[in-house]
Amino acid sequence: MTPQPALDRLVHALQRLPGVGVKSASRMAFHLLQRDRDGALQLAQALQHAVGALKHCRLCHTFTESEVCATCEDPKRDRGQLCVLETPADQAALERTGAYHGLYYVLMGRMSPLDGIGPKDLGVAQLLERLQCDGPDAVREVILATNFTAEGEATAHVIGQLVRSLGLKVTRLARGVPIGSELEYVDLGTIAHALVDRR
């Protein structure tokens, strides 16, 4: 078969997406080229615009087109609560619940000693500096909302200890049995955490 550098480049580029292997990338590429060329152009333009326009918020590190994101600028948010998350995607998920009305701090990752990622790589010093501000906007509670992976737990533990040393209240997202699930189908670790974290 004749080499097709343009097609190969597209497939290779699509493989950079999480969870996308060669077959999925090829299927996407052929679909866009064969059935949805307008969609392919829209996707290319949207990606190019987003990469050029989006940057990190000066205060919370989430993605924004301005220096400070709309959430940080919103006067209706509770400035006494600060939720610490790993990624902007985690922040977006929490926002969709409509249950949280405080501010955020996005670490843009999690601690991973094997990969050489420590607290300084996650901007923890900047977080602690923010927590030491006084006045009406002073933070009263830090909510640790890192993921429940080994790295996420380690990150929450380290940040929790540092925040407690400042005399601030620290809470962690609860773990437990998902709504609508039946106990016999829930994994044992989740059931055990639900028992420990019962209220």
C-alpha positions in Angstrom: 0.0 0.0 0.0 1.2 3.5 -0.9 2.4 5.6 2.1 -0.1 8.2 3.2 1.8 10.7 5.4 -1.2 13.0 6.0 -3.4 10.2 7.1 -0.7 8.6 9.3 -0.1 12.0 10.9 -3.8 12.4 11.7 -4.1 8.9 13.2 -0.9 9.4 15.2 -2.2 12.8 16.5 -5.6 11.2 17.5 -3.7 8.6 19.5 -2.5 11.3 21.8 -6.0 11.4 23.3 -6.4 9.4 26.5 -7.7 5.8 25.9 -7.4 6.1 22.1 -5.4 3.3 20.5 -4.5 2.7 16.9 -7.9 1.2 15.9 -10.0 3.9 17.6 -7.8 6.6 16.1 -8.0 5.1 12.6 -11.8 4.8 12.9 -12.1 8.5 14.0 -9.8 9.6 11.2 -11.6 7.7 8.5 -15.0 8.9 9.8 -13.9 12.5 9.7 -12.4 12.3 6.3 -15.0 10.1 4.7 -18.3 11.3 6.3 -17.7 14.6 8.1 -15.1 16.8 6.5 -17.0 19.9 7.8 -16.8 18.5 11.3 -13.1 17.8 10.8 -12.5 21.4 9.9 -14.6 22.7 12.8 -12.6 20.4 15.2 -9.3 21.6 13.8 -10.3 25.3 14.1 -11.7 24.8 17.6 -8.5 23.1 18.8 -6.3 25.8 17.2 -8.4 28.5 18.8 -8.5 26.9 22.2 -4.7 26.2 22.3 -4.1 29.9 21.4 -6.8 31.5 23.6 -6.8 29.4 26.8 -4.4 30.0 29.6 -4.3 29.3 33.4 -6.2 31.5 35.8 -3.8 33.5 37.9 -5.6 32.6 41.1 -6.9 29.0 40.7 -5.0 27.7 37.7 -8.1 26.4 35.8 -8.4 27.2 32.1 -9.6 30.7 31.1 -9.4 33.2 28.3 -8.7 36.1 30.7 -6.2 36.6 33.5 -8.7 35.6 36.2 -11.5 33.1 35.5 -15.2 33.9 35.8 -15.5 31.7 38.9 -12.8 33.5 40.8 -14.3 36.9 39.8 -17.9 35.9 40.8 -18.8 38.0 43.9 -21.5 35.4 44.8 -19.0 32.6 45.5 -18.2 31.8 49.1 -14.6 33.0 49.5 -14.3 31.2 52.8 -14.3 27.8 51.1 -11.5 26.6 48.8 -11.8 23.2 47.0 -8.5 21.7 45.9 -8.7 19.4 42.8 -6.3 17.7 40.5 -7.5 18.9 37.1 -9.9 21.5 35.4 -12.0 18.4 34.3 -12.5 17.6 38.0 -13.6 21.2 38.6 -16.0 21.1 35.7 -17.5 17.9 37.1 -18.0 19.4 40.6 -19.5 22.6 39.0 -22.1 20.5 37.1 -23.5 19.2 40.4 -24.5 22.7 41.4 -23.8 21.7 45.1 -20.7 23.7 45.7 -20.5 27.5 45.8 -17.0 28.2 47.0 -13.8 28.8 45.1 -11.2 26.4 43.6 -7.5 25.7 43.4 -6.5 23.3 40.6 -3.2 21.5 41.2 -2.9 20.5 37.5 -1.8 17.0 38.6 -1.0 15.0 41.7 2.1 13.9 43.6 3.9 11.0 42.0 7.3 10.3 43.5 8.1 7.7 40.8 7.6 10.3 38.1 9.5 12.9 40.2 6.4 15.1 40.9 6.3 16.6 44.4 4.5 19.4 46.2 6.6 22.1 44.6 5.6 20.9 41.1 1.9 21.3 41.9 2.1 24.9 43.1 1.5 23.9 46.8 3.6 26.9 47.9 1.3 29.3 46.0 -1.7 27.5 47.6 -0.3 28.0 51.1 0.5 31.7 50.3 -3.1 32.1 49.2 -4.4 30.5 52.4 -2.5 32.9 54.6 -4.3 36.0 53.3 -6.4 37.8 56.0 -9.5 39.9 55.7 -13.1 39.3 54.6 -11.9 36.9 51.8 -9.8 34.7 54.1 -10.3 31.0 53.6 -11.9 29.2 56.5 -12.1 25.7 55.1 -10.1 23.7 52.6 -11.9 20.8 50.9 -9.6 18.2 49.5 -11.2 16.8 46.4 -8.3 14.9 44.8 -9.1 11.5 43.3 -9.2 8.3 45.4 -6.1 6.8 43.8 -2.9 6.1 45.7 -1.4 9.3 44.3 -4.5 11.3 44.9 -4.7 10.1 48.5 -1.0 10.9 49.1 -1.5 14.4 47.6 -4.5 15.0 49.9 -2.5 13.7 52.9 0.5 16.0 52.3 -1.6 19.1 51.5 -4.0 18.3 54.5 -1.0 18.3 56.9 0.3 21.6 55.6 -3.1 23.3 55.7 -3.7 22.0 59.3 -0.4 23.6 60.3 -1.9 26.9 59.4 -4.8 26.3 61.8 -7.4 26.0 59.0 -10.3 23.5 58.8 -9.5 20.7 56.4 -12.2 18.3 55.0 -12.0 15.5 52.4 -14.7 14.4 50.0 -16.6 11.4 51.4 -16.3 8.0 49.9 -19.2 5.6 49.8 -21.8 3.5 48.1 -23.0 5.1 44.8 -26.7 6.2 44.8 -28.9 3.6 43.1 -26.4 0.7 43.6 -27.0 -2.6 45.3 -24.5 -3.7 48.0 -23.9 -7.1 46.5 -22.5 -5.5 43.3 -20.4 -2.8 45.0 -16.6 -3.6 45.4 -15.4 -4.4 48.9 -13.1 -1.4 49.2 -16.0 1.0 48.6 -18.2 -0.8 51.2 -15.4 -0.7 53.7 -14.8 3.1 53.2 -18.6 3.7 53.4 -18.7 2.0 56.8 -15.7 3.9 58.1 -17.1 7.2 56.8 -20.7 6.6 57.9 -22.5 9.5 59.5 
